[in-house]
Amino acid sequence: MDIALGFLTFGTIGFVMVFAYLGARATEERRREGGPKSALSRDGAAERLAAARIDTPAGK
């Protein structure tokens, strides 16, 4: 029983660490490539609004 508990504990911690590392790596790569900014930032919101105006047909 103790072995299974240790396996589950360290397996969960390991999974979370790997998932966090991959997420941080993907975010850093997206930032370097000039991906979209956060919608919560002032310039990110302006960027999204400008893109929405371009994509929307003029008649609607």
N, C-alpha and C positions, 0 to 999 in steps of 0.2 A: 504494500500500500504506500509506503514512504517513497519508493522508487517512482511509482506512477505520479505521485504528487509533485515530486521534484522535476520529473520530465515535463509535466504540464506547466509548471511554473516557469521553468527556464525556456520551454518551447514558446510560451506566450510572450515572454519578454523578448526573446530572439525575433519572433515574428514582428512584433511592434517596432523593434529597432530597424529591421530590414525595410519594413514598409515606410517608416519615417525617412530613412536614408534615400530610398528611391523617390519619394515625394519631393524631398528637398533638391535632389539632383534634377528632376524634371522641371521644377520651378526655376532653378538657376539657369538651366538651358533655355527655357522660354524667355527669361529676362534678357539673356545675352542676344537672342535672336530678334528682340524688339517686338515681342508678342503684345497682346492687348493689356492695357493697364487695368488696375482694379476699378470697379465701378464705384467704389467708395471714395476714391481720390477725386479731387476737383478736376484735374486734367483728364482723368479716365472717364468721368461722367460726360465731359464735353466731347471726348473722342467717340463715345458710344452714341450720343445724340446726333453728332454730325454723320455718323455712318447710317443711322436710322433715317435721317432726312434724305440721304442719297438713295437708299434702297426703296423708299416709299414712292409710289407713283404720284405724279403731280395732281391728278384729279381727285384723289381721296383725302 
